[in-house]
């Protein structure tokens, strides 16, 4: 869950190597997902996030690997992506459905 204390947000955002628990790990991953979305806010970005999951996890592990196992990183990524899908992708898809018409 990325909803960590605002003071800790600033600390780990400035230096991700200071991530100390699963919530902060999720927060850092969430920031990564948001940054990628802002660069290219299209469905293709969600597809690439899912496709490149392992590579993205490895990139993040280079910063925080001393504290978390690969399984921890993968679980945090999955949870962050689920929340990202709910908060960002779902409204985007709703907008596109309204704009272009329903398929179902």
C-alpha positions in Angstrom: 0.0 0.0 0.0 1.6 3.3 -1.1 -0.2 5.5 1.4 2.7 6.0 3.8 3.4 8.9 6.2 4.1 12.1 4.2 7.4 12.6 6.0 8.6 9.2 4.9 7.4 9.9 1.4 9.8 12.7 1.0 12.7 10.8 2.6 12.3 7.6 0.4 11.5 9.7 -2.7 14.8 11.6 -2.3 16.7 8.4 -1.5 15.0 5.1 -2.4 17.8 3.1 -0.7 16.3 4.2 2.6 13.1 2.2 2.0 12.6 0.3 5.2 9.3 -1.7 4.9 6.8 -3.1 2.5 4.6 0.0 2.4 7.6 2.2 1.4 8.6 -0.4 -1.2 5.1 -0.2 -2.6 5.3 3.6 -2.6 8.6 3.6 -4.6 7.2 1.1 -7.1 4.0 3.2 -7.4 6.0 6.3 -8.2 7.8 4.3 -10.9 4.5 3.2 -12.4 3.1 6.8 -12.3 6.3 8.2 -14.0 6.0 5.6 -16.8 2.3 6.4 -17.3 3.0 10.2 -17.4 5.5 9.6 -20.2 3.0 7.8 -22.3 -0.6 7.8 -21.0 -2.0 5.0 -23.2 -3.2 1.5 -22.9 0.1 0.4 -24.4 1.9 1.5 -21.2 -0.1 -0.9 -19.1 0.7 -3.6 -21.5 4.4 -2.9 -21.3 4.3 -2.7 -17.5 2.9 -6.2 -17.4 5.2 -7.5 -20.1 8.3 -6.0 -18.6 7.4 -6.8 -15.0 10.6 -8.8 -14.3 12.9 -6.2 -15.8 11.2 -3.4 -13.9 11.6 -5.4 -10.7 15.3 -5.9 -11.4 15.8 -2.2 -11.9 14.1 -1.4 -8.5 16.0 -4.2 -6.8 19.3 -2.5 -7.7 18.3 0.2 -5.3 16.6 -1.7 -2.5 17.8 -5.3 -2.9 19.7 -5.4 0.4 16.5 -5.3 2.3 14.0 -7.3 0.2 14.0 -10.7 -1.5 13.0 -11.0 -5.2 9.7 -12.5 -4.0 9.1 -9.5 -1.8 9.8 -7.2 -4.8 7.5 -9.2 -7.0 4.7 -9.2 -4.5 5.0 -5.4 -3.9 5.0 -4.9 -7.7 1.9 -6.9 -8.1 0.1 -5.0 -5.4 1.2 -1.7 -6.7 0.1 -2.6 -10.2 -3.3 -3.7 -8.9 -3.8 -0.4 -7.2 -2.5 1.5 -10.3 -4.9 -0.4 -12.4 -7.8 0.5 -10.2 -6.9 4.2 -9.7 -5.4 5.0 -13.1 -6.1 2.5 -15.8 -9.7 1.7 -15.0 -10.8 5.4 -15.2 -8.8 5.7 -18.5 -10.6 2.7 -19.9 -13.9 4.1 -18.8 -13.2 7.3 -20.6 -12.2 5.5 -23.8 -15.3 3.3 -23.6 -17.5 6.4 -23.4 -15.5 8.1 -26.1 -15.4 5.2 -28.6 -18.4 3.1 -27.6 -18.8 -0.1 -25.6 -17.6 -3.5 -26.8 -19.6 -5.7 -24.4 
